[in-house]
Structures are given as C-alpha cells and as structure tokens.
Amino acid sequence: MLQQLISAEEIEARTREIAAEIRRDFGDEELVLIAVLKGSFIFVADLCRHLGGDVKVDFVQTSSYGAEKSSSGVVQIRKDLDTNIEGKNVVVVEDIIDTGLTLSHLLQVWQTRKPKAIKVATLLSKPAARTHPMNVDYIGFEIPKKFVVGYGLDHGDRYRNLPFVAELVDEASA
Ligand code: PRP
C-alpha cells in the first residue's frame, strides 16, 4: 500500500529552490551534474532544466540494494563517468541518501580526480539512517526512516514512475 509523503507540487517547488541555491553558489560557471542511476534520473532531468546556463550531465551506476529493502553494505560501480572532472564544478545528484555508504564511496573516488569543486544535491535525506556521515550541500526534504518509492525511487524496479514520493507500507504490517 502507498501512502503519499511528498506531493509532485512540493517536489517541483523545492527543485526550483535547489537550482537557485546552486546557481547562487556557482554563478554562471559551467556545471557538471553527475546523476547516480537509476534513482536520480527524474530528479536530474527536472533539476537541470531549472538550472539553465552551461550544464553537462553524466551518469554513474552503482548498486548496493539490488531488489532488497536494505543495503548489502557493498558499493559496486557498474558504470563509471564518461567525463574527465579534473578542474570542473561538479554537483553529484542523488534521489536519496540513506546510510551514506554509496555517496561516501563515490566522493572518495572522485576527490582523487581533482575537481575544482564537488557538491552534493539530494532530493531526499534520511539523517536517522546515516552510518557514513558526510556534508550534504543541497537537501530537498529530510524524511524519517521509512521505505519510500516514487519520483525515481523503486522497490524491485517498480514505482519509479510515480510523480510523488510515497511510503511503501507492507500490507501485512499495516
Ligand atoms: C539507492 C539510491 C542511492 C543509494 C542510497 O540506490 O539511489 O544511490 O541507494 O543509499 P545509501 O545512502 O544507503 O548508500 P540503489 O542501489 O537502490 O539503486 P537504484 O537507484 O538503481 O534503485
């Protein structure tokens, strides 16, 4: 059963605000958005259209969750960047930061490639789930430790196409 947590309108408004915050920080400089697939494909599509200016988009794919609701604890990089980020202004775009395992691993790898700046934008953050603390520059919404789907987020690859974010409530435990 789905229980809506964040509406499409709230997501749209907050995404515009985050784009404005990013442009405030970087001015008109070129930006390289790195979207972490698959979950961030919708957020990055909306965010890049609100940013305007000189924006490149690249994608990486990792997986630590598979079809499960909790992380395996191991980050696999299944597709790395095509872009050389040395000297670039990079914004990593995530749909959700949960334990922080995925991003802390990726940031460690990418810092060695000497970007000019590297910041993190996430639509959702679950601070109570964080086991790998990190600085997150742009956060859409902080949410409690619930399993959420929609607006790119899945369970077993389903629900990514929902225009809103919802809690997936187990019928048996509801
Ligand atoms: C999800 C999400 C983040 C990561 C966050 O990806 O998109 O990349 O988990 O969790 P963490 O902070 O605990 O590491 P997932 O591995 O489920 O892949 P998907 O985006 O393709 O669904």
Backbone and ligand atoms as CSV (ligand in chain L), in Angstrom:
chain,resi,resn,atom,element,x,y,z
A,1,MET,N,N,0.844,-1.195,0.000
A,1,MET,CA,C,0.000,0.000,0.000
A,1,MET,C,C,0.885,1.253,0.000
A,2,LEU,N,N,0.460,2.271,-0.755
A,2,LEU,CA,C,1.259,3.502,-0.853
A,2,LEU,C,C,0.627,4.612,-0.024
A,3,GLN,N,N,1.457,5.313,0.744
A,3,GLN,CA,C,0.969,6.488,1.478
A,3,GLN,C,C,1.794,7.686,1.045
A,4,GLN,N,N,1.166,8.643,0.355
A,4,GLN,CA,C,1.920,9.780,-0.172
A,4,GLN,C,C,2.575,10.599,0.947
A,5,LEU,N,N,3.865,10.885,0.765
A,5,LEU,CA,C,4.597,11.703,1.750
A,5,LEU,C,C,4.876,13.106,1.213
A,6,ILE,N,N,5.255,13.175,-0.081
A,6,ILE,CA,C,5.614,14.471,-0.673
A,6,ILE,C,C,4.949,14.554,-2.042
A,7,SER,N,N,4.180,15.610,-2.254
A,7,SER,CA,C,3.412,15.732,-3.494
A,7,SER,C,C,4.301,16.181,-4.655
A,8,ALA,N,N,3.795,15.995,-5.864
A,8,ALA,CA,C,4.508,16.436,-7.072
A,8,ALA,C,C,4.737,17.945,-7.027
A,9,GLU,N,N,3.778,18.685,-6.504
A,9,GLU,CA,C,3.893,20.155,-6.446
A,9,GLU,C,C,4.991,20.578,-5.470
A,10,GLU,N,N,5.057,19.890,-4.325
A,10,GLU,CA,C,6.109,20.200,-3.341
A,10,GLU,C,C,7.496,19.888,-3.921
A,11,ILE,N,N,7.592,18.777,-4.647
A,11,ILE,CA,C,8.878,18.405,-5.253
A,11,ILE,C,C,9.296,19.458,-6.277
A,12,GLU,N,N,8.357,19.870,-7.103
A,12,GLU,CA,C,8.629,20.870,-8.148
A,12,GLU,C,C,9.131,22.183,-7.531
A,13,ALA,N,N,8.449,22.633,-6.488
A,13,ALA,CA,C,8.815,23.905,-5.855
A,13,ALA,C,C,10.200,23.812,-5.208
A,14,ARG,N,N,10.457,22.715,-4.540
A,14,ARG,CA,C,11.757,22.563,-3.854
A,14,ARG,C,C,12.896,22.394,-4.866
A,15,THR,N,N,12.615,21.724,-5.984
A,15,THR,CA,C,13.645,21.543,-7.020
A,15,THR,C,C,14.047,22.893,-7.609
A,16,ARG,N,N,13.069,23.768,-7.815
A,16,ARG,CA,C,13.376,25.131,-8.301
A,16,ARG,C,C,14.250,25.873,-7.304
A,17,GLU,N,N,13.934,25.722,-6.011
A,17,GLU,CA,C,14.725,26.403,-4.974
A,17,GLU,C,C,16.157,25.884,-4.952
A,18,ILE,N,N,16.312,24.564,-5.073
A,18,ILE,CA,C,17.665,23.982,-5.058
A,18,ILE,C,C,18.453,24.481,-6.267
A,19,ALA,N,N,17.815,24.544,-7.426
A,19,ALA,CA,C,18.500,25.061,-8.624
A,19,ALA,C,C,18.970,26.493,-8.379
A,20,ALA,N,N,18.133,27.284,-7.732
A,20,ALA,CA,C,18.511,28.680,-7.447
A,20,ALA,C,C,19.678,28.725,-6.461
A,21,GLU,N,N,19.660,27.836,-5.456
A,21,GLU,CA,C,20.774,27.784,-4.485
A,21,GLU,C,C,22.074,27.417,-5.189
A,22,ILE,N,N,22.009,26.453,-6.104
A,22,ILE,CA,C,23.219,26.013,-6.826
A,22,ILE,C,C,23.754,27.161,-7.682
A,23,ARG,N,N,22.863,27.854,-8.372
A,23,ARG,CA,C,23.305,28.968,-9.220
A,23,ARG,C,C,23.848,30.123,-8.371
A,24,ARG,N,N,23.294,30.291,-7.158
A,24,ARG,CA,C,23.823,31.317,-6.253
A,24,ARG,C,C,25.268,30.991,-5.876
A,25,ASP,N,N,25.538,29.698,-5.668
A,25,ASP,CA,C,26.885,29.281,-5.260
A,25,ASP,C,C,27.880,29.305,-6.416
A,26,PHE,N,N,27.438,28.967,-7.615
A,26,PHE,CA,C,28.371,28.818,-8.740
A,26,PHE,C,C,28.265,29.927,-9.778
A,27,GLY,N,N,27.308,30.843,-9.621
A,27,GLY,CA,C,27.135,31.889,-10.627
A,27,GLY,C,C,26.876,31.274,-11.993
A,28,ASP,N,N,27.464,31.864,-13.038
A,28,ASP,CA,C,27.220,31.378,-14.398
A,28,ASP,C,C,28.221,30.315,-14.841
A,29,GLU,N,N,29.036,29.834,-13.901
A,29,GLU,CA,C,30.092,28.891,-14.301
A,29,GLU,C,C,29.511,27.581,-14.839
A,30,GLU,N,N,30.335,26.885,-15.619
A,30,GLU,CA,C,29.931,25.582,-16.145
A,30,GLU,C,C,29.761,24.584,-14.990
A,31,LEU,N,N,28.722,23.773,-15.079
A,31,LEU,CA,C,28.469,22.737,-14.067
A,31,LEU,C,C,28.454,21.364,-14.729
A,32,VAL,N,N,29.018,20.392,-14.034
A,32,VAL,CA,C,28.852,19.002,-14.462
A,32,VAL,C,C,27.986,18.306,-13.425
A,33,LEU,N,N,26.789,17.924,-13.836
A,33,LEU,CA,C,25.916,17.169,-12.933
A,33,LEU,C,C,26.230,15.689,-13.111
A,34,ILE,N,N,26.457,15.013,-12.011
A,34,ILE,CA,C,26.657,13.562,-12.077
A,34,ILE,C,C,25.473,12.913,-11.389
A,35,ALA,N,N,24.654,12.259,-12.182
A,35,ALA,CA,C,23.474,11.598,-11.617
A,35,ALA,C,C,23.804,10.143,-11.327
A,36,VAL,N,N,23.429,9.724,-10.125
A,36,VAL,CA,C,23.683,8.336,-9.718
A,36,VAL,C,C,22.440,7.518,-10.071
A,37,LEU,N,N,22.586,6.695,-11.091
A,37,LEU,CA,C,21.459,5.889,-11.585
A,37,LEU,C,C,21.125,4.762,-10.614
A,38,LYS,N,N,19.936,4.197,-10.723
A,38,LYS,CA,C,18.911,4.686,-11.636
A,38,LYS,C,C,18.060,5.768,-10.969
A,39,GLY,N,N,18.010,5.741,-9.641
A,39,GLY,CA,C,17.003,6.505,-8.917
A,39,GLY,C,C,16.946,7.988,-9.222
A,40,SER,N,N,18.092,8.592,-9.589
A,40,SER,CA,C,18.122,10.052,-9.749
A,40,SER,C,C,17.723,10.523,-11.143
A,41,PHE,N,N,17.286,9.611,-12.012
A,41,PHE,CA,C,17.060,10.033,-13.408
A,41,PHE,C,C,15.965,11.088,-13.533
A,42,ILE,N,N,14.970,11.048,-12.681
A,42,ILE,CA,C,13.884,12.035,-12.796
A,42,ILE,C,C,14.302,13.351,-12.132
A,43,PHE,N,N,14.934,13.257,-10.955
A,43,PHE,CA,C,15.366,14.479,-10.259
A,43,PHE,C,C,16.373,15.251,-11.112
A,44,VAL,N,N,17.330,14.554,-11.719
A,44,VAL,CA,C,18.334,15.282,-12.513
A,44,VAL,C,C,17.700,15.900,-13.759
A,45,ALA,N,N,16.708,15.236,-14.315
A,45,ALA,CA,C,16.033,15.775,-15.506
A,45,ALA,C,C,15.322,17.081,-15.165
A,46,ASP,N,N,14.669,17.120,-14.009
A,46,ASP,CA,C,13.977,18.339,-13.601
A,46,ASP,C,C,14.971,19.404,-13.144
A,47,LEU,N,N,15.960,18.989,-12.354
A,47,LEU,CA,C,16.932,19.950,-11.819
A,47,LEU,C,C,17.701,20.642,-12.941
A,48,CYS,N,N,18.142,19.902,-13.945
A,48,CYS,CA,C,18.979,20.515,-14.994
A,48,CYS,C,C,18.179,21.529,-15.804
A,49,ARG,N,N,16.878,21.308,-15.934
A,49,ARG,CA,C,16.061,22.274,-16.686
A,49,ARG,C,C,15.819,23.548,-15.904
A,50,HIS,N,N,15.864,23.467,-14.565
A,50,HIS,CA,C,15.725,24.680,-13.756
A,50,HIS,C,C,17.036,25.429,-13.613
A,51,LEU,N,N,18.170,24.744,-13.865
A,51,LEU,CA,C,19.467,25.390,-13.659
A,51,LEU,C,C,19.803,26.391,-14.756
A,52,GLY,N,N,19.496,26.022,-15.985
A,52,GLY,CA,C,19.866,26.893,-17.094
A,52,GLY,C,C,21.377,27.033,-17.207
A,53,GLY,N,N,21.838,27.815,-18.183
A,53,GLY,CA,C,23.260,28.066,-18.348
A,53,GLY,C,C,23.998,26.853,-18.879
A,54,ASP,N,N,25.313,26.827,-18.606
A,54,ASP,CA,C,26.192,25.798,-19.163
A,54,ASP,C,C,26.190,24.573,-18.245
A,55,VAL,N,N,25.439,23.579,-18.620
A,55,VAL,CA,C,25.288,22.386,-17.773
A,55,VAL,C,C,25.569,21.132,-18.597
A,56,LYS,N,N,26.485,20.306,-18.091
A,56,LYS,CA,C,26.720,18.994,-18.700
A,56,LYS,C,C,26.129,17.956,-17.743
A,57,VAL,N,N,25.720,16.833,-18.278
A,57,VAL,CA,C,25.156,15.783,-17.430
A,57,VAL,C,C,25.873,14.470,-17.731
A,58,ASP,N,N,26.300,13.795,-16.692
A,58,ASP,CA,C,26.904,12.475,-16.853
A,58,ASP,C,C,26.243,11.530,-15.840
A,59,PHE,N,N,26.447,10.253,-16.058
A,59,PHE,CA,C,25.759,9.261,-15.224
A,59,PHE,C,C,26.726,8.208,-14.711
A,60,VAL,N,N,26.490,7.779,-13.484
A,60,VAL,CA,C,27.187,6.598,-12.973
A,60,VAL,C,C,26.123,5.655,-12.469
A,61,GLN,N,N,26.486,4.404,-12.422
A,61,GLN,CA,C,25.541,3.461,-11.826
A,61,GLN,C,C,26.245,2.618,-10.783
A,62,THR,N,N,25.640,2.586,-9.617
A,62,THR,CA,C,26.161,1.762,-8.527
A,62,THR,C,C,25.006,0.874,-8.092
A,63,SER,N,N,25.320,-0.100,-7.308
A,63,SER,CA,C,24.221,-0.834,-6.706
A,63,SER,C,C,24.652,-1.428,-5.387
A,64,SER,N,N,23.857,-1.178,-4.376
A,64,SER,CA,C,24.107,-1.827,-3.092
A,64,SER,C,C,22.834,-2.457,-2.558
A,65,TYR,N,N,21.714,-2.140,-3.209
A,65,TYR,CA,C,20.438,-2.616,-2.680
A,65,TYR,C,C,19.858,-3.800,-3.438
A,66,GLY,N,N,20.159,-3.900,-4.748
A,66,GLY,CA,C,19.519,-4.954,-5.530
A,66,GLY,C,C,18.015,-4.860,-5.384
A,67,ALA,N,N,17.352,-5.975,-5.205
A,67,ALA,CA,C,15.889,-5.958,-5.057
A,67,ALA,C,C,15.478,-5.911,-3.594
A,68,GLU,N,N,16.445,-5.678,-2.705
A,68,GLU,CA,C,16.139,-5.732,-1.278
A,68,GLU,C,C,15.793,-4.347,-0.741
A,69,LYS,N,N,15.227,-4.324,0.486
A,69,LYS,CA,C,14.877,-3.050,1.111
A,69,LYS,C,C,16.032,-2.495,1.938
A,70,SER,N,N,17.049,-3.302,2.231
A,70,SER,CA,C,18.184,-2.783,2.983
A,70,SER,C,C,19.475,-3.043,2.223
A,71,SER,N,N,20.479,-2.189,2.495
A,71,SER,CA,C,21.726,-2.219,1.732
A,71,SER,C,C,22.526,-3.475,2.014
A,72,SER,N,N,23.228,-3.956,0.979
A,72,SER,CA,C,24.117,-5.114,1.165
A,72,SER,C,C,25.398,-4.695,1.866
A,73,GLY,N,N,25.653,-3.363,1.923
A,73,GLY,CA,C,26.861,-2.867,2.583
A,73,GLY,C,C,28.056,-2.789,1.654
A,74,VAL,N,N,27.902,-3.215,0.415
A,74,VAL,CA,C,29.000,-3.177,-0.546
A,74,VAL,C,C,28.564,-2.342,-1.748
A,75,VAL,N,N,29.385,-1.327,-2.121
A,75,VAL,CA,C,29.041,-0.493,-3.277
A,75,VAL,C,C,29.742,-1.043,-4.510
A,76,GLN,N,N,28.960,-1.381,-5.511
A,76,GLN,CA,C,29.550,-1.815,-6.782
A,76,GLN,C,C,29.390,-0.690,-7.787
A,77,ILE,N,N,30.481,-0.295,-8.469
A,77,ILE,CA,C,30.345,0.673,-9.558
A,77,ILE,C,C,30.135,-0.123,-10.843
A,78,ARG,N,N,28.923,-0.008,-11.373
A,78,ARG,CA,C,28.586,-0.793,-12.571
A,78,ARG,C,C,28.825,0.008,-13.836
A,79,LYS,N,N,28.761,1.352,-13.728
A,79,LYS,CA,C,29.106,2.222,-14.864
A,79,LYS,C,C,29.775,3.463,-14.302
A,80,ASP,N,N,31.000,3.737,-14.717
A,80,ASP,CA,C,31.735,4.910,-14.214
A,80,ASP,C,C,31.473,6.108,-15.144
A,81,LEU,N,N,32.030,7.274,-14.766
A,81,LEU,CA,C,31.847,8.501,-15.542
A,81,LEU,C,C,32.468,8.401,-16.939
A,82,ASP,N,N,31.856,9.119,-17.904
A,82,ASP,CA,C,32.489,9.299,-19.218
A,82,ASP,C,C,33.330,10.574,-19.212
A,83,THR,N,N,33.011,11.498,-18.279
A,83,THR,CA,C,33.608,12.843,-18.256
A,83,THR,C,C,34.875,12.878,-17.417
A,84,ASN,N,N,35.877,13.661,-17.879
A,84,ASN,CA,C,37.030,13.966,-17.035
A,84,ASN,C,C,36.646,15.160,-16.170
A,85,ILE,N,N,36.559,14.958,-14.864
A,85,ILE,CA,C,36.059,16.022,-13.976
A,85,ILE,C,C,37.177,16.893,-13.404
A,86,GLU,N,N,38.409,16.680,-13.824
A,86,GLU,CA,C,39.516,17.499,-13.309
A,86,GLU,C,C,39.254,18.978,-13.635
A,87,GLY,N,N,39.304,19.815,-12.606
A,87,GLY,CA,C,39.120,21.257,-12.792
A,87,GLY,C,C,37.670,21.690,-13.004
A,88,LYS,N,N,36.729,20.767,-12.878
A,88,LYS,CA,C,35.309,21.082,-13.144
A,88,LYS,C,C,34.539,21.342,-11.850
A,89,ASN,N,N,33.449,22.091,-11.996
A,89,ASN,CA,C,32.490,22.263,-10.897
A,89,ASN,C,C,31.481,21.124,-10.988
A,90,VAL,N,N,31.550,20.226,-10.010
A,90,VAL,CA,C,30.733,19.014,-10.064
A,90,VAL,C,C,29.618,19.086,-9.017
A,91,VAL,N,N,28.414,18.727,-9.426
A,91,VAL,CA,C,27.327,18.538,-8.468
A,91,VAL,C,C,26.829,17.100,-8.625
A,92,VAL,N,N,27.005,16.315,-7.588
A,92,VAL,CA,C,26.518,14.939,-7.607
A,92,VAL,C,C,25.041,14.963,-7.241
A,93,VAL,N,N,24.237,14.289,-8.048
A,93,VAL,CA,C,22.783,14.346,-7.864
A,93,VAL,C,C,22.259,12.964,-7.471
A,94,GLU,N,N,21.644,12.923,-6.310
A,94,GLU,CA,C,21.091,11.666,-5.789
A,94,GLU,C,C,19.589,11.820,-5.559
A,95,ASP,N,N,18.885,10.709,-5.642
A,95,ASP,CA,C,17.476,10.726,-5.249
A,95,ASP,C,C,17.344,10.635,-3.731
A,96,ILE,N,N,18.210,9.796,-3.119
A,96,ILE,CA,C,18.114,9.632,-1.657
A,96,ILE,C,C,19.480,9.291,-1.075
A,97,ILE,N,N,19.760,9.872,0.079
A,97,ILE,CA,C,20.924,9.451,0.860
A,97,ILE,C,C,20.373,8.788,2.115
A,98,ASP,N,N,20.702,7.532,2.232
A,98,ASP,CA,C,20.154,6.707,3.309
A,98,ASP,C,C,21.273,6.497,4.331
A,99,THR,N,N,22.023,5.406,4.214
A,99,THR,CA,C,23.156,5.199,5.126
A,99,THR,C,C,24.310,6.152,4.800
A,100,GLY,N,N,24.380,6.600,3.539
A,100,GLY,CA,C,25.500,7.436,3.089
A,100,GLY,C,C,26.639,6.618,2.505
A,101,LEU,N,N,26.472,5.299,2.508
A,101,LEU,CA,C,27.524,4.403,2.012
A,101,LEU,C,C,27.872,4.683,0.542
A,102,THR,N,N,26.848,4.776,-0.301
A,102,THR,CA,C,27.077,4.944,-1.740
A,102,THR,C,C,27.853,6.229,-2.007
A,103,LEU,N,N,27.347,7.344,-1.468
A,103,LEU,CA,C,27.983,8.633,-1.779
A,103,LEU,C,C,29.354,8.782,-1.150
A,104,SER,N,N,29.532,8.282,0.057
A,104,SER,CA,C,30.840,8.449,0.684
A,104,SER,C,C,31.887,7.692,-0.131
A,105,HIS,N,N,31.501,6.542,-0.674
A,105,HIS,CA,C,32.419,5.782,-1.516
A,105,HIS,C,C,32.722,6.551,-2.814
A,106,LEU,N,N,31.672,7.047,-3.460
A,106,LEU,CA,C,31.861,7.760,-4.733
A,106,LEU,C,C,32.678,9.036,-4.546
A,107,LEU,N,N,32.382,9.788,-3.479
A,107,LEU,CA,C,33.105,11.048,-3.250
A,107,LEU,C,C,34.593,10.793,-3.017
A,108,GLN,N,N,34.882,9.722,-2.309
A,108,GLN,CA,C,36.284,9.353,-2.061
A,108,GLN,C,C,37.001,9.091,-3.396
A,109,VAL,N,N,36.327,8.374,-4.284
A,109,VAL,CA,C,36.917,8.053,-5.595
A,109,VAL,C,C,37.091,9.330,-6.418
A,110,TRP,N,N,36.062,10.195,-6.428
A,110,TRP,CA,C,36.088,11.359,-7.319
A,110,TRP,C,C,36.992,12.475,-6.825
A,111,GLN,N,N,37.192,12.574,-5.491
A,111,GLN,CA,C,38.109,13.605,-4.970
A,111,GLN,C,C,39.501,13.416,-5.561
A,112,THR,N,N,39.884,12.176,-5.820
A,112,THR,CA,C,41.232,11.908,-6.341
A,112,THR,C,C,41.380,12.411,-7.779
A,113,ARG,N,N,40.252,12.710,-8.442
A,113,ARG,CA,C,40.321,13.186,-9.839
A,113,ARG,C,C,40.411,14.712,-9.922
A,114,LYS,N,N,40.573,15.359,-8.776
A,114,LYS,CA,C,40.844,16.792,-8.664
A,114,LYS,C,C,39.822,17.720,-9.335
A,115,PRO,N,N,38.542,17.586,-8.997
A,115,PRO,CA,C,37.567,18.576,-9.488
A,115,PRO,C,C,37.858,19.932,-8.854
A,116,LYS,N,N,37.398,21.013,-9.492
A,116,LYS,CA,C,37.558,22.358,-8.904
A,116,LYS,C,C,36.726,22.439,-7.616
A,117,ALA,N,N,35.496,21.956,-7.708
A,117,ALA,CA,C,34.608,21.889,-6.537
A,117,ALA,C,C,33.720,20.668,-6.721
A,118,ILE,N,N,33.325,20.069,-5.616
A,118,ILE,CA,C,32.369,18.960,-5.720
A,118,ILE,C,C,31.339,19.097,-4.606
A,119,LYS,N,N,30.077,19.240,-5.026
A,119,LYS,CA,C,28.990,19.393,-4.059
A,119,LYS,C,C,27.958,18.294,-4.290
A,120,VAL,N,N,27.096,18.140,-3.300
A,120,VAL,CA,C,26.120,17.043,-3.343
A,120,VAL,C,C,24.706,17.608,-3.237
A,121,ALA,N,N,23.852,17.189,-4.162
A,121,ALA,CA,C,22.427,17.555,-4.101
A,121,ALA,C,C,21.612,16.271,-4.025
A,122,THR,N,N,20.730,16.201,-3.050
A,122,THR,CA,C,19.859,15.028,-2.966
A,122,THR,C,C,18.417,15.474,-2.772
A,123,LEU,N,N,17.511,14.788,-3.417
A,123,LEU,CA,C,16.102,15.123,-3.203
A,123,LEU,C,C,15.691,14.766,-1.780
A,124,LEU,N,N,16.106,13.574,-1.336
A,124,LEU,CA,C,15.686,13.092,-0.013
A,124,LEU,C,C,16.893,12.720,0.827
A,125,SER,N,N,16.768,12.922,2.129
A,125,SER,CA,C,17.814,12.504,3.051
A,125,SER,C,C,17.149,11.880,4.268
A,126,LYS,N,N,17.727,10.774,4.714
A,126,LYS,CA,C,17.232,10.090,5.922
A,126,LYS,C,C,18.325,10.196,6.973
A,127,PRO,N,N,18.399,11.318,7.703
A,127,PRO,CA,C,19.515,11.511,8.647
A,127,PRO,C,C,19.591,10.425,9.717
A,128,ALA,N,N,18.454,9.885,10.134
A,128,ALA,CA,C,18.463,8.877,11.207
A,128,ALA,C,C,19.063,7.544,10.752
A,129,ALA,N,N,19.217,7.381,9.429
A,129,ALA,CA,C,19.762,6.118,8.912
A,129,ALA,C,C,21.259,6.200,8.628
A,130,ARG,N,N,21.835,7.414,8.816
A,130,ARG,CA,C,23.209,7.647,8.369
A,130,ARG,C,C,24.234,6.870,9.197
A,131,THR,N,N,24.990,6.030,8.540
A,131,THR,CA,C,26.121,5.354,9.194
A,131,THR,C,C,27.448,5.890,8.662
A,132,HIS,N,N,27.392,6.566,7.505
A,132,HIS,CA,C,28.579,7.168,6.894
A,132,HIS,C,C,28.320,8.674,6.781
A,133,PRO,N,N,28.656,9.443,7.831
A,133,PRO,CA,C,28.327,10.872,7.839
A,133,PRO,C,C,29.076,11.632,6.740
A,134,MET,N,N,28.422,12.622,6.189
A,134,MET,CA,C,29.057,13.451,5.154
A,134,MET,C,C,28.338,14.791,5.106
A,135,ASN,N,N,29.003,15.764,4.486
A,135,ASN,CA,C,28.386,17.056,4.298
A,135,ASN,C,C,27.510,17.007,3.043
A,136,VAL,N,N,26.230,17.329,3.191
A,136,VAL,CA,C,25.339,17.359,2.026
A,136,VAL,C,C,24.951,18.813,1.791
A,137,ASP,N,N,25.258,19.325,0.600
A,137,ASP,CA,C,25.118,20.764,0.345
A,137,ASP,C,C,23.686,21.193,0.073
A,138,TYR,N,N,22.945,20.363,-0.662
A,138,TYR,CA,C,21.572,20.732,-1.041
A,138,TYR,C,C,20.655,19.543,-0.751
A,139,ILE,N,N,19.695,19.761,0.141
A,139,ILE,CA,C,18.768,18.679,0.519
A,139,ILE,C,C,17.344,19.133,0.213
A,140,GLY,N,N,16.628,18.318,-0.561
A,140,GLY,CA,C,15.234,18.645,-0.860
A,140,GLY,C,C,14.366,18.499,0.382
A,141,PHE,N,N,14.340,17.294,0.910
A,141,PHE,CA,C,13.483,17.007,2.063
A,141,PHE,C,C,14.177,15.999,2.974
A,142,GLU,N,N,14.117,16.251,4.278
A,142,GLU,CA,C,14.568,15.249,5.239
A,142,GLU,C,C,13.361,14.401,5.600
A,143,ILE,N,N,13.548,13.085,5.571
A,143,ILE,CA,C,12.425,12.189,5.850
A,143,ILE,C,C,12.827,11.209,6.951
A,144,PRO,N,N,11.825,10.640,7.642
A,144,PRO,CA,C,12.138,9.635,8.660
A,144,PRO,C,C,12.589,8.320,8.030
A,145,LYS,N,N,12.977,7.382,8.867
A,145,LYS,CA,C,13.496,6.094,8.396
A,145,LYS,C,C,12.374,5.205,7.876
A,146,LYS,N,N,11.786,5.612,6.753
A,146,LYS,CA,C,10.715,4.819,6.154
A,146,LYS,C,C,11.180,4.382,4.773
A,147,PHE,N,N,10.626,3.305,4.248
A,147,PHE,CA,C,10.994,2.870,2.898
A,147,PHE,C,C,10.105,3.602,1.906
A,148,VAL,N,N,10.726,4.434,1.068
A,148,VAL,CA,C,9.944,5.279,0.166
A,148,VAL,C,C,10.201,4.933,-1.294
A,149,VAL,N,N,9.181,5.197,-2.101
A,149,VAL,CA,C,9.247,4.936,-3.540
A,149,VAL,C,C,8.650,6.136,-4.278
A,150,GLY,N,N,8.853,6.132,-5.601
A,150,GLY,CA,C,8.268,7.170,-6.450
A,150,GLY,C,C,9.278,8.227,-6.830
A,151,TYR,N,N,8.988,8.983,-7.884
A,151,TYR,CA,C,9.862,10.044,-8.401
A,151,TYR,C,C,11.294,9.495,-8.569
A,152,GLY,N,N,11.383,8.323,-9.161
A,152,GLY,CA,C,12.685,7.699,-9.420
A,152,GLY,C,C,13.032,6.568,-8.480
A,153,LEU,N,N,12.461,6.599,-7.278
A,153,LEU,CA,C,12.822,5.565,-6.295
A,153,LEU,C,C,11.954,4.316,-6.481
A,154,ASP,N,N,12.595,3.179,-6.291
A,154,ASP,CA,C,11.916,1.922,-6.610
A,154,ASP,C,C,11.848,0.957,-5.444
A,155,HIS,N,N,11.043,-0.063,-5.663
A,155,HIS,CA,C,11.178,-1.307,-4.902
A,155,HIS,C,C,11.105,-2.420,-5.933
A,156,GLY,N,N,12.215,-3.129,-6.111
A,156,GLY,CA,C,12.253,-4.160,-7.140
A,156,GLY,C,C,11.986,-3.588,-8.522
A,157,ASP,N,N,12.480,-2.364,-8.765
A,157,ASP,CA,C,12.341,-1.650,-10.051
A,157,ASP,C,C,10.919,-1.151,-10.341
A,158,ARG,N,N,10.016,-1.301,-9.409
A,158,ARG,CA,C,8.653,-0.763,-9.599
A,158,ARG,C,C,8.534,0.611,-8.951
A,159,TYR,N,N,7.539,1.344,-9.313
A,159,TYR,CA,C,7.098,2.620,-8.710
A,159,TYR,C,C,7.954,3.834,-9.090
A,160,ARG,N,N,9.006,3.662,-9.907
A,160,ARG,CA,C,9.869,4.814,-10.234
A,160,ARG,C,C,9.076,5.914,-10.934
A,161,ASN,N,N,8.011,5.529,-11.642
A,161,ASN,CA,C,7.248,6.475,-12.459
A,161,ASN,C,C,6.189,7.247,-11.692
A,162,LEU,N,N,6.042,7.013,-10.395
A,162,LEU,CA,C,5.077,7.823,-9.637
A,162,LEU,C,C,5.549,9.275,-9.614
A,163,PRO,N,N,4.664,10.239,-9.810
A,163,PRO,CA,C,5.096,11.653,-9.809
A,163,PRO,C,C,5.314,12.218,-8.410
A,164,PHE,N,N,4.997,11.438,-7.382
A,164,PHE,CA,C,5.153,11.883,-5.986
A,164,PHE,C,C,5.996,10.854,-5.234
A,165,VAL,N,N,6.376,11.205,-3.988
A,165,VAL,CA,C,7.112,10.263,-3.130
A,165,VAL,C,C,6.137,9.684,-2.110
A,166,ALA,N,N,6.179,8.361,-1.966
A,166,ALA,CA,C,5.245,7.703,-1.059
A,166,ALA,C,C,5.977,6.680,-0.199
A,167,GLU,N,N,5.402,6.438,0.975
A,167,GLU,CA,C,5.915,5.340,1.792
A,167,GLU,C,C,5.294,4.044,1.285
A,168,LEU,N,N,6.144,3.035,1.161
A,168,LEU,CA,C,5.637,1.717,0.788
A,168,LEU,C,C,5.367,0.973,2.086
A,169,VAL,N,N,4.098,0.820,2.391
A,169,VAL,CA,C,3.710,0.186,3.653
A,169,VAL,C,C,3.397,-1.270,3.388
A,170,ASP,N,N,4.059,-2.130,4.128
A,170,ASP,CA,C,3.824,-3.564,3.997
A,170,ASP,C,C,2.407,-3.862,4.459
A,171,GLU,N,N,1.599,-4.431,3.547
A,171,GLU,CA,C,0.190,-4.702,3.851
A,171,GLU,C,C,0.063,-5.547,5.134
A,172,ALA,N,N,0.975,-6.508,5.293
A,172,ALA,CA,C,0.885,-7.425,6.433
A,172,ALA,C,C,1.111,-6.698,7.758
A,173,SER,N,N,1.985,-5.650,7.726
A,173,SER,CA,C,2.301,-4.955,8.980
A,173,SER,C,C,1.483,-3.678,9.148
A,174,ALA,N,N,0.626,-3.355,8.167
A,174,ALA,CA,C,-0.140,-2.099,8.228
A,174,ALA,C,C,-1.341,-2.231,9.155
L,1,PRP,C1,C,19.803,3.922,-3.848
L,1,PRP,C2,C,19.828,5.424,-4.036
L,1,PRP,C3,C,21.233,5.796,-3.626
L,1,PRP,C4,C,21.540,4.785,-2.543
L,1,PRP,C5,C,21.378,5.454,-1.203
L,1,PRP,O1,O,20.321,3.301,-4.966
L,1,PRP,O2,O,19.554,5.792,-5.348
L,1,PRP,O3,O,22.137,5.682,-4.692
L,1,PRP,O4,O,20.619,3.706,-2.697
L,1,PRP,O5,O,21.594,4.569,-0.142
L,1,PRP,P1,P,22.835,4.668,0.839
L,1,PRP,O6,O,22.958,6.098,1.286
L,1,PRP,O7,O,22.437,3.755,1.970
L,1,PRP,O8,O,24.056,4.172,0.137
L,1,PRP,P2,P,20.120,1.717,-5.329
L,1,PRP,O9,O,21.385,0.975,-5.002
L,1,PRP,O10,O,18.860,1.228,-4.686
L,1,PRP,O11,O,19.978,1.733,-6.890
L,1,PRP,P3,P,18.839,2.411,-7.834
L,1,PRP,O12,O,18.985,3.915,-7.681
L,1,PRP,O13,O,19.197,1.933,-9.196
L,1,PRP,O14,O,17.479,1.943,-7.393
